[in-house]
Amino acid sequence: MVGLSEGEKHFIRGGITQDLRTDGRKRLQFRALSVQTGVIPQANGSARVRLGATEIIASVKAELGKPSILHPDKGKVSIFVDCSPTAEPMFEGRGSEELSAELSVSLQRCLLGGKSGAGAAIDLSSLIVVEGKVCWDLYIDGLVVSSDGNLLDALAAAIKVALSDTGIPKVNVSVNAASDEEPEVDVSDEEFLQFDTSSVPVIITLTKVGRHYIVDANSEEESQMSSAVSVSVNRHGQICGLTKRGGAGLDPSVIFDMISVAKHVSQQFISLLDSEIAAAEAEEAEC
């Protein structure tokens, strides 16, 4: 928990009111973003993302599995978040477990839709190898290495970058197996298919402080919030998910305005993330 004096709190709130935050940013301006890919060689895809002083490492592991009976034409994606105790004193003990679970659920809602998979921003049908029998299971892990606010947005960005770095091994399926038998599969060690991230959204969290809301709030700013709305938006401006935290209620007109602002800001952030991904991949290729 951030300990601030009354003067510091007044300074933060006053700066936001005047559209000049304590670090010099405007209300709808992000902190510096840096991206690194291929940070975990053992994973199918991985990335390190820094947003200001918040740092996230995300990894993707692909394993062959069996589709569920209810969704034989879709693969499966699981998202897990771990908050390192060294990232923040409050992460020690049960505080870490509760926040990790909350972030995991929010990412599931924003990226994977409902429990049925309906509305999933990640194309689960692309993970099918043999309908009803063989699919790819993606296990996505996010590690909070350093925390200075806006964890959900940073985690979503790291996952998007890690998925762009993910290569799914090419699978050859035996055509001789009878329809009621388990097919024989041969997984290539040399040929990989790049995971398509064109539909994977970013998450933009608008944090309400006083009468105004800001993007990419740091820890001190979050300590002064009354509520926050996180909107998952893809590059086409489509809303893929929404989640709210904080005890204060919001008028529907305010929520609609926040969604509109999130859609606008998301396109700027996606363009920035795309350019950072391209630079990181070029740097990785040179190594």
C-alpha positions, 0 to 999 in steps of 0.5 A: 500500500502506498503511504502518502501524506495529505499534501502529496495526495492533494498534489496528485489530485490537483495535477490530474485536475489540471492535466499535468500529472506528477511525472509530467504526463497528460491524463491520457498519456502512457509511460515509456514502453520497452519490449524484449522477445525470446527471453525464455528459450525453453518456451514456445514464445516469451516476452519482457515488457516494461511500462514505466517502472512496471515490469512483466515477463510472459511466456507461452507453452504449447502442448498437444491435448484433447478438445473438450466434449462441448467444444470439439472444434476449439483448442484451449488456452489457460492464463496464470499470473504470479506476483513476485514477492520482490516486486512489492511488499504487499505481494508477500503472503496471501496478498500475492495469491489474491492479486494473482487470482484477480488478475488471472480472472480479469485477463481470462474475461478480457482475452478469452470471453466467457466460460464457453469460449464465446467472444474469445479474442484469441482464435481458439479454432486455430488451435485445432489439429484434428477436430474432436481428437487433437488440439493445442493447449496453450499455457500462458504465464505472466510474472509480475517482476516489478510493480508500479501500477497498471498491472492488468494493461502491462500483463495484457501487452506482455501476453500479446507480445509473447504470442507474437513470438510464439511458434506452434510446431507443425503437426503431421497427422496419420490418415490411416487411423480409423475414425474411432481411433486416436490419430497418430501425430508427428510433431516437427522439431524444425517447422513452426507456424507463427501464431496469429495475433492480429485479433489479440486485443490490448487492455486500456484501464481508465482510472477515475481520480476525482472527476477525471480519469487517466490511463496507465496510472502508477501506484501513487495515482491508483491509491487515489482512485475511486474506481477503474474500468478496464476495456479490452479493444482489438485493432479494429476498435471492437470491444472484446471485454470489460471489467471494473474494480473499485467500490464507487459506482459509475453513471452509465453515461460515464462508462460509455464515455470511458469506453469511447476514450479507451477505444481511441487511446487503444489504437495509439497504444497498439501502434506503439506496441506494434513498432516495439514488437518489430524492433524487438524481433529485428534485434532478436534476429540479429543475435 
